[in-house]
Each structure stands twice: as C-alpha cells, then as structure tokens.
Amino acid sequence: MEKLSFVQQNRASEILGNLSVAWFSGGIITPLIIQSISLIEYFIFFVLSLLISGSLFIFSLEIIKKKSLKI
C-alpha cells in the first residue's frame, strides 16, 4: 500500500472531521428535537455519540499531526 501524500492525508482528516460533526449532530442534537425518547435513551445516545465523535476527531487530528511533523 502506498503512503498518502500530504494533500490526501489532509483530505482524509477533513472527511473524518466531517464524520465527527455528523455523529455529534445525529446523536446529541437530534434526540433533543425528538420528543418520543426517554431520558435513559437520550443519555445512552449522548454518551455513545460523544465517544464516537471524539474518537473520530482525535483520529483526524492524529493524521495531520503525523504528516506535519515530517515536513
């Protein structure tokens, strides 16, 4: 497998950042609008979405950090 160029890694980081925002909005903001879920379900959505969103965001930053250290 070939190593990715800086532009490709930048694009991958951008995509992961967008996925992080999507998980955040889908799991945290959307359940606030939906009135048919219980408080326990909302808490579960909140925690899982926060973990997934945070993980994707950190991974996105790691991609850029590794490449920028080599420059």
Phi and psi in degrees as a GROMACS rama.xvg file:
@    title "Ramachandran Plot"
@    xaxis  label "Phi"
@    yaxis  label "Psi"
@TYPE xy
-75.5728  150.745  GLU-2
-76.2545  145.263  LYS-3
-80.5706  145.455  LEU-4
-74.179  170.904  SER-5
-60.5004  -41.1188  PHE-6
-63.8537  -42.2064  VAL-7
-66.2452  -41.2014  GLN-8
-67.066  -36.5365  GLN-9
-62.7423  -42.2125  ASN-10
-65.415  -42.4679  ARG-11
-62.634  -40.4712  ALA-12
-64.0962  -39.6292  SER-13
-64.1989  -41.7316  GLU-14
-63.9893  -44.4112  ILE-15
-63.9105  -36.1636  LEU-16
-63.8359  -40.6425  GLY-17
-65.9793  -39.0535  ASN-18
-63.5661  -36.4295  LEU-19
-61.443  -44.9126  SER-20
-65.2153  -38.742  VAL-21
-64.2463  -43.9576  ALA-22
-63.2436  -39.0449  TRP-23
-63.3424  -47.8299  PHE-24
-70.4515  -37.1723  SER-25
-71.6306  -35.1112  GLY-26
-98.2071  -22.773  GLY-27
-111.257  -47.2935  ILE-28
-79.0458  -44.723  ILE-29
-59.7441  -44.8648  THR-30
-60.7579  -22.6906  PRO-31
-67.5535  -31.8095  LEU-32
-79.1367  -36.8473  ILE-33
-76.7487  125.554  ILE-34
-95.8701  -1.5557  GLN-35
-94.4311  8.00057  SER-36
-105.367  152.367  ILE-37
-82.7123  170.521  SER-38
-65.0128  -37.4124  LEU-39
-65.6181  -43.6561  ILE-40
-62.1348  -41.5505  GLU-41
-62.6734  -42.528  TYR-42
-62.2416  -41.0003  PHE-43
-64.3231  -46.2557  ILE-44
-59.1589  -42.681  PHE-45
-61.2354  -50.8377  PHE-46
-65.1664  -48.1063  VAL-47
-62.3448  -44.0463  LEU-48
-66.307  -37.6625  SER-49
-65.7295  -41.1661  LEU-50
-64.9956  -46.7584  LEU-51
-66.2216  -44.6879  ILE-52
-62.0599  -45.9167  SER-53
-63.504  -40.5061  GLY-54
-63.5602  -45.4455  SER-55
-63.5924  -38.7167  LEU-56
-65.3505  -44.5509  PHE-57
-65.0084  -42.3804  ILE-58
-62.1658  -39.3615  PHE-59
-60.9536  -43.0186  SER-60
-68.6471  -34.9022  LEU-61
-64.601  -37.5325  GLU-62
-59.9156  -47.0623  ILE-63
-70.3043  -40.1999  ILE-64
-62.954  -42.3929  LYS-65
-63.2065  -41.1917  LYS-66
-73.2318  -38.8127  LYS-67
-71.7037  -24.2078  SER-68
-71.3744  -26.7125  LEU-69
-80.9691  -17.4448  LYS-70
